[in-house]
Amino acid sequence: MALDEALMWHARETGDWVFRVYSWVAPTLSLGRNQTARGGYDLARLLERGIDVVRRPTGGRAILHDREVTYSVVGPIVDAGDLRESYGRINRLLLAGLRQLGAGVAMVAGDPPNSSRQSDLERAQPGLLPCFHHPSRGEITVDGRKLVGSAQWRCDGALLQHGSILIDDDQMQLSSLLIQCGPPIPKPATLRDALGHAPNEVAVAEALFEAVRSAEDSDAHEIEDDSAVVERAKQLRERYLDDAWTWRR
């Protein structure tokens, strides 16, 4: 999370766009920026199952990061258009990359499921329903079931969009992590379902990067080590480790 926010600062300073793909070193529950979560989760159960918790800078609802691939996109707002345009532009890259893998993906018709302004994001306080509970307008599905959960945050001239692409299904256990177990979670789509096998993270990343080169920038290349970005990420890391931020709502 700290590196994604540091890359957002980099985009603001340089005008660069960065498409990042990564996985997690341990199962981690990520909470949306404005999600109401304090007092809702069974902390002993999380500890027992070895699940870490972090709060994202982007909005949306809870996601369990484990058997999935996370992507992030940062860029200057001046080149991005409004939220509908930027969300659709990023989704077209995701669709192209996932189709290259062989997944029969589609986008739910309508507007993106996010607010158009940071102030609206700040006012929104999503509850305990998980991100993959049901697809919203503008999201990517397979056979009507949600495959990719995304959210975008805009601040001081730059945007950050986060998303999770499910390889296998861990999301259905999220209701059991609540102090008061919620209703059953509908089964989301997964790449294993769509492809008949579970691709590794590298294959997913390569397909997405090829979509960037084909549809956006044929000269796109791996970002070089940037000591300023690394230093900024180190500074931001303390906030994402702070319980006061994680359980602020």
C-alpha positions as CSV (number, residue, x, y, z in Angstrom):
1,M,0.0,0.0,0.0
2,A,2.8,2.4,0.8
3,L,4.5,1.7,-2.5
4,D,1.3,2.3,-4.4
5,E,0.8,5.6,-2.7
6,A,4.5,6.5,-3.3
7,L,4.0,5.7,-7.0
8,M,1.0,8.0,-7.0
9,W,3.3,10.8,-5.7
10,H,5.8,9.8,-8.5
11,A,3.0,10.2,-11.1
12,R,2.1,13.6,-9.7
13,E,5.7,14.8,-9.8
14,T,6.7,13.3,-13.2
15,G,3.5,12.9,-15.2
16,D,4.3,9.1,-15.6
17,W,1.7,6.4,-15.7
18,V,2.6,3.1,-13.9
19,F,0.8,-0.2,-14.1
20,R,1.9,-2.5,-11.3
21,V,1.0,-6.1,-10.7
22,Y,1.8,-8.0,-7.5
23,S,0.9,-10.7,-5.1
24,W,1.0,-10.9,-1.3
25,V,3.5,-12.6,0.9
26,A,0.8,-13.6,3.5
27,P,-3.0,-13.8,3.4
28,T,-4.2,-10.3,4.0
29,L,-7.6,-8.7,4.6
30,S,-7.6,-5.3,3.0
31,L,-10.2,-2.8,4.1
32,G,-11.5,0.0,1.9
33,R,-10.4,3.6,2.8
34,N,-13.8,4.5,4.2
35,Q,-15.2,1.0,5.1
36,T,-16.7,0.7,8.6
37,A,-14.8,-2.2,10.1
38,R,-13.8,-1.4,13.7
39,G,-15.5,-3.8,16.1
40,G,-16.8,-5.9,13.2
41,Y,-14.0,-8.5,12.8
42,D,-13.0,-11.2,15.1
43,L,-9.3,-10.4,15.7
44,A,-8.5,-13.7,17.4
45,R,-9.9,-15.6,14.5
46,L,-7.8,-13.5,12.0
47,L,-4.7,-14.2,14.1
48,E,-5.5,-17.9,14.4
49,R,-5.8,-18.2,10.6
50,G,-2.6,-16.2,10.0
51,I,-4.4,-13.3,8.2
52,D,-2.9,-9.9,8.3
53,V,-5.0,-6.7,8.0
54,V,-4.3,-3.5,6.2
55,R,-6.5,-0.5,5.1
56,R,-6.1,0.6,1.5
57,P,-5.9,4.2,0.4
58,T,-8.5,3.4,-2.2
59,G,-12.2,2.9,-1.4
60,G,-14.5,-0.1,-1.7
61,R,-15.1,-3.0,0.6
62,A,-13.1,-5.9,2.2
63,I,-11.0,-8.2,0.0
64,L,-9.0,-11.2,1.1
65,H,-5.7,-11.2,-0.8
66,D,-4.3,-14.7,-1.1
67,R,-5.0,-16.7,-4.2
68,E,-5.4,-13.7,-6.4
69,V,-3.4,-11.0,-8.3
70,T,-3.5,-7.4,-7.3
71,Y,-3.0,-4.6,-9.9
72,S,-2.6,-0.9,-9.3
73,V,-2.5,2.0,-11.8
74,V,-1.3,5.5,-11.0
75,G,-1.2,8.5,-13.3
76,P,-1.8,12.3,-13.5
77,I,-5.5,13.3,-13.5
78,V,-4.8,15.9,-16.3
79,D,-4.3,13.0,-18.7
80,A,-7.0,10.7,-17.2
81,G,-10.3,12.3,-18.1
82,D,-13.2,12.1,-15.6
83,L,-13.7,9.0,-13.4
84,R,-16.0,7.2,-15.9
85,E,-13.4,7.7,-18.7
86,S,-10.4,6.6,-16.6
87,Y,-12.2,3.7,-15.1
88,G,-13.3,2.5,-18.5
89,R,-9.8,3.0,-20.0
90,I,-8.2,0.8,-17.3
91,N,-11.0,-1.8,-17.5
92,R,-10.4,-2.1,-21.3
93,L,-6.7,-3.0,-20.5
94,L,-7.9,-5.6,-18.0
95,L,-10.4,-7.0,-20.4
96,A,-7.8,-7.3,-23.2
97,G,-5.2,-9.0,-20.9
98,L,-7.7,-11.5,-19.4
99,R,-9.1,-12.3,-22.8
100,Q,-5.5,-12.9,-24.0
101,L,-5.3,-15.5,-21.2
102,G,-8.4,-17.1,-22.6
103,A,-11.0,-15.9,-20.1
104,G,-14.5,-15.1,-21.4
105,V,-14.8,-11.8,-19.5
106,A,-17.4,-9.1,-19.9
107,M,-18.1,-5.7,-18.3
108,V,-21.3,-4.9,-16.5
109,A,-23.1,-2.2,-18.4
110,G,-23.4,1.2,-16.9
111,D,-21.3,3.7,-14.9
112,P,-18.3,2.8,-12.7
113,P,-19.2,1.8,-9.1
114,N,-17.2,4.7,-7.6
115,S,-17.9,8.2,-6.7
116,S,-16.6,10.9,-9.0
117,R,-14.9,13.1,-6.4
118,Q,-12.6,12.6,-3.4
119,S,-15.1,14.4,-1.2
120,D,-17.7,11.8,-2.1
121,L,-15.3,9.0,-1.4
122,E,-14.5,10.5,2.0
123,R,-18.3,10.7,2.8
124,A,-18.9,7.1,1.8
125,Q,-18.6,4.6,4.6
126,P,-19.2,1.1,3.2
127,G,-20.2,-1.5,5.7
128,L,-19.1,-5.1,6.2
129,L,-20.3,-6.7,3.0
130,P,-17.2,-7.9,1.1
131,C,-16.1,-6.5,-2.2
132,F,-17.0,-9.7,-4.2
133,H,-20.5,-10.0,-2.7
134,H,-22.0,-8.9,-6.0
135,P,-20.9,-7.1,-9.2
136,S,-21.6,-3.4,-9.6
137,R,-22.0,-1.4,-12.8
138,G,-18.7,-1.1,-14.7
139,E,-17.1,-4.1,-13.2
140,I,-15.6,-7.2,-14.9
141,T,-17.4,-10.5,-14.7
142,V,-17.5,-14.1,-16.0
143,D,-20.9,-15.5,-16.6
144,G,-22.4,-12.8,-14.5
145,R,-20.2,-13.4,-11.5
146,K,-17.6,-10.8,-10.4
147,L,-14.0,-11.6,-11.2
148,V,-12.3,-8.3,-10.6
149,G,-12.9,-5.8,-7.8
150,S,-11.6,-2.3,-8.3
151,A,-11.7,1.1,-6.7
152,Q,-10.1,4.5,-7.6
153,W,-8.8,7.3,-5.4
154,R,-8.0,10.8,-6.6
155,C,-5.9,13.3,-4.7
156,D,-3.9,16.4,-5.5
157,G,-3.8,15.9,-9.2
158,A,-3.1,12.2,-9.3
159,L,-5.1,9.0,-9.3
160,L,-4.6,5.5,-7.9
161,Q,-6.8,2.6,-9.0
162,H,-6.5,-0.7,-7.1
163,G,-8.0,-4.0,-8.2
164,S,-8.0,-7.7,-7.3
165,I,-8.3,-10.5,-9.9
166,L,-9.3,-13.8,-8.4
167,I,-7.3,-16.9,-9.3
168,D,-9.1,-19.1,-6.8
169,D,-11.9,-18.4,-4.4
170,D,-11.0,-17.4,-0.8
171,Q,-13.7,-14.6,-0.6
172,M,-16.5,-16.9,0.7
173,Q,-14.7,-17.2,4.1
174,L,-14.9,-13.5,4.8
175,S,-18.3,-13.7,6.5
176,S,-16.8,-16.2,9.0
177,L,-14.2,-13.6,10.0
178,L,-16.9,-11.3,11.4
179,I,-17.8,-11.2,15.1
180,Q,-21.4,-11.8,14.0
181,C,-21.2,-14.0,10.9
182,G,-22.9,-12.4,7.9
183,P,-25.1,-14.0,5.3
184,P,-23.5,-16.5,2.9
185,I,-21.4,-14.8,0.2
186,P,-22.3,-15.7,-3.4
187,K,-19.5,-17.5,-5.2
188,P,-17.5,-15.1,-7.3
189,A,-15.9,-16.0,-10.6
190,T,-12.2,-17.1,-10.7
191,L,-9.6,-17.6,-13.4
192,R,-9.6,-21.3,-12.5
193,D,-13.3,-21.4,-13.4
194,A,-12.8,-19.4,-16.5
195,L,-9.8,-21.2,-17.9
196,G,-10.1,-24.7,-16.4
197,H,-6.8,-24.2,-14.6
198,A,-5.2,-21.7,-12.2
199,P,-2.6,-19.5,-14.0
200,N,0.4,-18.3,-12.0
201,E,0.8,-14.7,-11.1
202,V,3.6,-14.2,-13.7
203,A,1.3,-15.4,-16.6
204,V,-1.4,-12.9,-15.5
205,A,1.1,-10.1,-15.2
206,E,2.6,-10.7,-18.6
207,A,-0.8,-10.8,-20.3
208,L,-1.8,-7.5,-18.6
209,F,1.5,-5.8,-19.5
210,E,1.1,-7.0,-23.1
211,A,-2.3,-5.3,-23.1
212,V,-0.7,-2.1,-22.0
213,R,1.9,-2.3,-24.8
214,S,-0.8,-3.2,-27.4
215,A,-3.5,-0.7,-26.4
216,E,-1.8,2.2,-24.7
217,D,2.0,2.5,-25.2
218,S,4.1,0.3,-27.4
219,D,7.2,1.7,-25.7
220,A,6.1,0.9,-22.2
221,H,8.9,-0.6,-20.1
222,E,9.7,-1.8,-16.6
223,I,10.1,1.1,-14.2
224,E,13.6,1.7,-13.1
225,D,14.6,1.7,-9.5
226,D,13.9,5.1,-8.1
227,S,15.4,5.9,-4.7
228,A,13.0,8.8,-4.2
229,V,10.0,6.5,-4.6
230,V,11.5,3.9,-2.3
231,E,12.2,6.5,0.4
232,R,8.7,7.9,0.1
233,A,7.3,4.4,0.5
234,K,9.4,3.8,3.6
235,Q,7.9,7.0,5.2
236,L,4.3,6.0,4.2
237,R,4.8,2.5,5.5
238,E,4.5,3.5,9.1
239,R,0.9,4.8,8.5
240,Y,-0.2,1.5,7.0
241,L,1.3,-0.4,9.9
242,D,-0.6,1.8,12.4
243,D,-3.7,0.4,14.0
244,A,-5.1,3.9,14.3
245,W,-5.3,4.0,10.5
246,T,-6.3,0.3,10.0
247,W,-9.2,0.5,12.5
248,R,-10.0,4.2,12.1
249,R,-13.6,3.4,11.3
